[in-house]
Amino acid sequence: MKLTVVLLLSLAATSIVGTIIPQNENPAAYFRAYGEFVYKLFDLLGIFDMYHSWWFQFLILLLTINIVVCSIDRLSATWKIVFVKNPKFNLSRFRKLSQKEVFDNKQKPKELVKVYEPFIFKHFGYTRAEETDKGLCVFAEKWRWTRFGVYTVHLSVVLLLIGGLIGSLFGFEGFVNIPEGEKVNNIRIRNTGQLRSLGFEILCDDFDISFYDNGAPKEYRSSLTIIEHGKPVYKKDIIVNDPLRYKGVNIFQSSYGKMPSDAPSQDKVPARDSPGEITLNFTSKNSGKKYRIKTVIGKVVDIPEGLGKFVIVEYKESAEFGGQNIGHAYMGILTPKGKNPVNIMLPLHFPNFDKMRRGSIVISIAGQKAKTFNAGKKADQRYYTGLQVTNDPGVWVVYTGFIMMIIGILITFFMSHQRVCIEIVKSGNKSKVIVTGTANKNKLAMQQRIKKISDQLAKL
């Protein structure tokens, strides 16, 4: 039990670390945030991908073994109680109970046993009548199996841990970009960059995107077809948070971009989300003040408080950061006063992106106006869809663990192994009936149940 507490506290502490420190981010972001020494130390310890680190998996494995050993250590005694054909009743133990219900009856003990035993059998299932040194008694019990409730909870925790280990060891998470009309059969694994075959092909039949008035994407939708052995087997249109699932593989809509044109054409017009006037937010870390300035690509603006100059030099419809597609972004050059110029990336979908730079000024995009185009012309533009592909073979083991945990908790806290003893003693011309009972849990509720049984027996 001491080892259990130590392991649980260790997992809790490391999980807090894994929550505070973002996982699986770009190494450059970690380097800027923590510096060279701390970055190397955390990278050596696997802090940036903590839940896949060998030491975290070892803690989970050790806790799993610990729970199994603790359960087996106490299981033998419980097993003998639950799986006995003729349970033993210790009459003296029932006689010593302080809570008793006593009443008199005019009938003889043998006659009462014939009445009481069928009645108690309906409520408890197992009954047995025996002679005693003072008369007769009826023993009854039910729900012996509820003693396994705590072991059900233990098993559910083991399943949760095993499911987590299976997902950590054999699952994967990757990404892939598929141009419209093309198909792929492998993905690139996140973090390692290795290619992994899916065992089937993903065809992007079509990609559609709609925009808000300011040019920001409103919704993007991919029409996907799963092809196996050369034949289409499944089709679905996916949007953000509505994935395609096939054979345990989850395919999420993650990003998109435009394919480069091989040859320019006068019939082509810029995409609807091409930028016009841009509104920038400048936040000074020293004063905390925010400044909003309107500009266009190529125009140099002076930053208030003498913090330097800034110019947007490029607009990317599909910017890359850390090997990932982060969508629309502006590329600019910041020239702080008295310092060297710095390249700045400003993704539209991540307004706090520039905070990672930890400079004296934080820059973000407040808004933009799209250019006006000829409505009679159609943009001859081909897109690609960016997909996130995941697989967790341990997920059903985890689900089974959760279901078992709910069942085990219900059994453990709301059910108990109950035993009742009805002793009938000859007392003159009458019979004295003594009703007692015990339970391995919730003894107060058992006392109330004994009183109710006694009242019912008195009325028979």
C-alpha positions, 0 to 999 in steps of 0.5 A, spaced: 500 500 500 505 504 501 508 503 494 501 504 491 501 511 494 508 513 492 506 511 485 500 515 485 503 521 487 509 520 482 504 519 477 500 525 479 506 530 480 509 528 473 502 529 470 501 536 472 508 537 469 505 534 463 499 539 463 503 545 465 509 544 459 505 543 452 507 537 449 509 535 442 511 543 440 516 545 435 523 544 438 524 552 436 519 554 441 521 550 447 528 553 445 526 560 446 522 559 452 527 555 456 533 557 454 539 552 451 541 548 458 533 547 460 531 545 453 537 540 453 535 537 460 528 537 459 529 534 452 534 528 455 528 527 460 523 526 455 519 532 458 516 535 451 513 528 450 512 525 457 507 521 456 511 516 451 517 517 455 520 510 458 520 512 465 512 514 465 510 508 461 515 504 467 511 508 472 504 505 469 507 498 468 509 498 476 502 501 478 499 495 474 503 490 477 502 493 484 495 493 484 495 486 481 499 483 487 495 487 492 489 484 489 491 477 489 494 478 496 487 478 499 483 475 494 484 468 497 480 469 503 474 473 499 474 467 494 473 462 500 467 466 502 464 467 496 465 460 493 463 456 499 457 451 498 455 451 505 456 457 508 458 457 516 454 461 521 456 463 527 450 463 532 454 466 538 456 472 533 449 473 532 447 473 539 453 478 541 450 483 536 447 489 540 442 491 535 436 486 536 429 486 534 425 481 539 417 479 539 413 474 542 409 469 538 403 464 540 405 458 535 411 453 537 418 454 534 417 448 529 411 451 526 414 458 526 420 455 522 415 453 517 412 460 516 419 464 516 423 460 512 419 461 505 418 468 507 426 469 508 428 465 502 424 470 497 428 476 500 435 473 501 435 466 496 439 462 501 436 459 507 438 454 512 434 452 518 438 448 524 437 446 531 440 450 537 441 449 544 435 453 546 431 452 540 431 453 532 434 458 528 433 460 520 440 463 517 439 467 511 444 471 506 445 474 500 450 478 495 456 474 497 459 476 490 459 483 492 465 482 496 468 482 489 466 489 488 473 492 490 476 487 485 472 489 480 474 497 481 482 494 481 481 490 475 478 497 471 484 501 474 489 495 471 485 495 464 485 503 464 493 503 465 494 497 460 489 501 455 494 507 456 500 503 455 497 499 449 496 506 446 502 509 448 506 503 445 502 501 439 498 507 437 500 513 432 499 520 430 501 523 424 499 528 418 498 528 411 497 533 405 493 530 399 492 535 393 485 534 390 484 528 386 490 525 388 491 519 393 496 517 399 497 510 402 502 513 408 502 518 413 508 522 416 509 520 424 509 527 428 515 528 432 519 522 428 517 524 421 518 517 419 513 514 414 508 509 416 503 505 411 496 505 413 494 499 409 489 503 405 489 509 400 485 516 402 483 519 396 481 527 396 475 527 391 474 534 392 475 540 397 471 546 398 472 552 403 467 558 405 470 565 407 467 570 412 467 578 409 474 579 412 477 573 408 478 569 414 476 561 412 469 560 415 469 552 414 473 547 410 470 541 407 474 535 404 470 529 400 474 523 402 474 516 399 477 510 402 480 505 397 482 498 399 485 493 394 483 498 388 476 499 390 472 504 394 470 502 400 467 508 404 466 515 403 465 521 407 465 529 407 469 531 413 470 538 417 473 540 423 471 536 429 467 531 425 472 525 423 472 519 418 473 513 422 475 506 418 478 500 422 481 504 428 484 510 424 481 517 425 482 522 420 481 529 422 480 535 418 486 539 420 488 544 415 489 546 408 493 550 402 493 552 395 497 548 390 502 552 386 500 554 379 505 551 374 504 556 369 500 563 370 494 565 366 490 571 365 484 568 366 486 566 373 484 571 379 487 571 386 484 567 391 478 570 395 482 570 401 488 575 398 490 580 403 488 588 402 489 593 408 491 589 414 490 592 421 496 590 426 496 590 434 502 592 437 502 591 445 508 594 449 511 589 455 514 595 458 507 600 459 502 594 457 499 599 452 496 596 446 496 600 439 492 599 433 495 601 426 493 600 419 498 598 413 499 594 407 504 589 405 511 593 403 509 599 408 514 600 413 510 603 420 513 606 426 512 603 432 510 607 438 514 608 444 520 608 440 520 601 439 522 600 432 519 599 425 515 593 422 514 592 415 510 586 412 513 583 406 509 577 404 503 573 405 502 566 405 496 562 404 499 555 407 505 557 412 509 552 415 512 552 422 516 546 425 514 541 419 506 543 420 501 547 416 499 553 420 494 556 415 494 563 413 500 567 415 503 574 414 511 574 414 514 581 416 521 584 419 521 587 426 527 592 426 528 594 434 531 600 435 538 599 436 538 592 434 538 587 429 532 586 424 528 580 426 523 575 422 516 575 424 511 570 423 503 572 424 499 566 423 491 568 422 489 563 427 494 564 432 493 571 435 498 569 441 503 566 436 508 572 437 508 571 445 513 565 444 518 570 441 519 574 448 520 580 445 519 587 448 513 588 443 508 583 441 505 583 434 498 580 432 493 581 426 487 585 428 484 584 422 484 585 414 480 587 408 480 582 402 481 585 395 475 586 390 475 582 384 471 581 378 465 577 380 464 574 373 470 570 373 472 564 377 478 562 380 482 557 377 485 554 384 487 547 386 487 546 394 490 540 398 487 538 404 491 537 411 489 531 415 491 529 422 491 521 422 491 518 429 490 510 431 489 508 438 488 500 439 488 501 446 481 505 446 477 499 447 481 497 453 480 504 456 472 504 455 472 497 458 475 499 464 471 505 465 465 501 464 467 496 469 469 502 474 462 504 474 459 497 475 465 496 481 463 503 484 456 501 484 457 494 487 462 497 492 458 503 495 451 501 494 451 493 495 453 489 501 454 481 503 448 481 508 446 475 513 440 474 517 439 470 523 432 468 526 432 465 533 426 462 535 426 460 543 421 456 547 418 461 552 413 458 557 407 457 552 410 462 547 415 463 542 420 468 543 423 470 536 430 474 536 432 477 529 439 479 528 443 481 522 450 483 519 453 486 513 460 487 511 458 494 509 453 500 511 451 497 517 446 502 519 442 501 513 442 493 515 440 495 522 434 498 519 433 492 514 433 488 520 427 492 523 423 492 517 424 484 517 422 483 524 416 487 523 414 483 517 415 477 521 411 479 526 405 480 522 405 473 519 
